[in-house]
Amino acid sequence: MPSSRAVSNYLRRMDLLRQVLPETTHDEPFVRREAVGFRPCRAFASAQECAVVARDLAEALSELVETDEAARASIRICLDELAENVQHAASPLGGFAAAQGWRRTRELEIAIVDLGIGIRASLTKNPRYADIDGDVTAMATALEPRVTATPERNSGIGLFVTRLLLRDNGGVLLLRSGSGEVYSGAEDGARETPIRFPGTLVALRARTDRPLDIRAVYGRLDDADDHEDNRDSAG
Amino acid sequence: MMLTTTRTTVIRLAEELGSVLSGRFEAEELRERIEAELAAGAEVVVSFQGVVAMSPSFADELFAKVSEEAFERGRVRFVDLAEDLLAIARFVRQGRGRPA
C-alpha cells in the first residue's frame, strides 16, 4: 500500500483490497460512510454485469456533481463500450470499475481495469495489426477509429469516440497497459513505464462544468472518415 | 384473385429499452428478434422516438449486421432517428462495407 495514509485509506474505502484480495482480512482505520457520489471498486464479468455496472456508475456520479441527461447518457455509453473491451481481454478475474465525483474541482473520474493479456497482445491477434511493436504504439493505434482485435464482432469505435468526447469536454483519457502509458486530451502524450502493468487500465477524467455530449461527437464522425481517407492516401 | 396481407411489427425502442441504447448483447437480442419477425413474413418498423443516445456497439449490431437484403427491400425500416443517431448508424455501416 502507498506510504501516504490518506491515499492508503482512500484505496481501502474504494474496496480495492477487498476485490483484489477477497480472502484476506483488511483493517479499516476510518469510519465507513455511505457511498454517495462515488462507487467503490466493483467486479464484473458478463455482458449483463457490464451493463449494470455502467448504469450504476453513471447514476452515482450525478449524486454529487451536476450532470445533465446528455452527460449521464454519454458516460454510460462510454463505460459500456470500455467494459465490453474487458470481455475480450481474457482476464482471469474479469474486470473492475470504480467512479468518483469531485464537487470542489467539478470533475468526475472513472476507471476500468482488467488483468488480461493487455492491448498489444489483444490487438496483434488481428492479422492487420500483427506487426505492432511495443505497448505505446499498440495503445496509440487502439485510439484510432475502426481498430479492433475482433473485427468480425466489434467495430472498434468505443475508445475512439470516448477520446473525442473527453477532448471536447476538456477532460483526459488515460490508457495503461504493459510497459506503456498513453493519454489523450487537450494534449496527447505517451511514455514507457518502468513497471509493467499486467492487463489494461482505462481511466476517464471529465469536467462537470462543461458539456459532455456524445451526440456532438457523432455529428463529426464523417470528418473522421475523411481524415482516415486522407491519411491512407498520404501513406 | 387472392389478396395477401403483410403483418407489420412496430418496435418502439425507448419504451422497451429506455432512452439510452447501449449494450451489444441487448442489440444482438433485438436483431435476432427482428430477423425472426422477417423470417415469419412480417415487416418490421423500428422507432427511435424518445431515444436520447445510442452506443456504437448497439448501432453496429443493429444497423451493420441486420439482414442487408431486408434493409434494401424496405422490409425493415428504422424511423424517427435524430441526426446524431443517423450519423453513428452511417459510420458503423460504412465500417462493414455497407452503403451509408
Contacts between the chains, C-beta under 8 A, distances in Angstrom:
chain1	res1	chain2	res2	distance
A	47	B	23	6.7
A	47	B	24	6.8
A	47	B	25	4.1
A	48	B	25	6.8
A	50	B	23	7.4
A	51	B	22	6.9
A	51	B	23	4.5
A	51	B	25	7.6
A	51	B	26	7.3
A	54	B	22	6.9
A	69	B	52	6.2
A	70	B	52	7.3
A	70	B	53	7.3
A	72	B	20	7.9
A	73	B	19	7.5
A	73	B	20	4.6
A	73	B	52	5.2
A	73	B	53	4.0
A	74	B	53	6.8
A	76	B	20	5.6
A	76	B	22	6.0
A	77	B	20	6.9
A	77	B	22	5.2
A	77	B	53	6.0
A	77	B	54	7.6
A	77	B	55	4.3
A	77	B	56	7.8
A	80	B	22	4.1
A	80	B	23	5.8
A	80	B	55	5.4
A	80	B	57	7.1
A	81	B	22	7.9
A	81	B	55	5.9
A	81	B	56	6.3
A	81	B	57	6.1
A	84	B	24	6.1
A	84	B	57	5.9
A	146	B	95	5.2
A	154	B	24	7.9
A	154	B	57	7.2
A	154	B	60	7.4
A	155	B	56	5.9
A	155	B	57	7.0
A	155	B	60	4.1
A	155	B	64	7.1
A	155	B	92	5.4
A	155	B	95	5.3
A	155	B	96	7.7
A	156	B	95	7.7
A	157	B	56	3.9
A	157	B	57	8.0
A	157	B	60	7.3
A	157	B	91	7.1
A	157	B	92	7.0
A	157	B	95	7.3
A	158	B	55	7.7
A	158	B	56	5.7
A	158	B	57	6.7
A	161	B	56	6.0
A	214	B	53	5.9
A	215	B	53	6.1
A	215	B	82	7.6
A	215	B	84	3.9
A	216	B	84	7.6
A	218	B	84	4.2
A	218	B	85	7.4
A	218	B	87	4.4
A	218	B	88	4.6
A	218	B	91	7.5
A	219	B	83	6.8
A	219	B	84	5.4
A	219	B	87	5.7
A	221	B	87	5.3
A	221	B	88	6.6
A	221	B	90	7.5
A	221	B	91	4.4
A	222	B	87	6.9
A	222	B	90	7.3
A	222	B	91	7.6
A	224	B	91	7.7
A	225	B	91	7.2
A	225	B	94	6.6
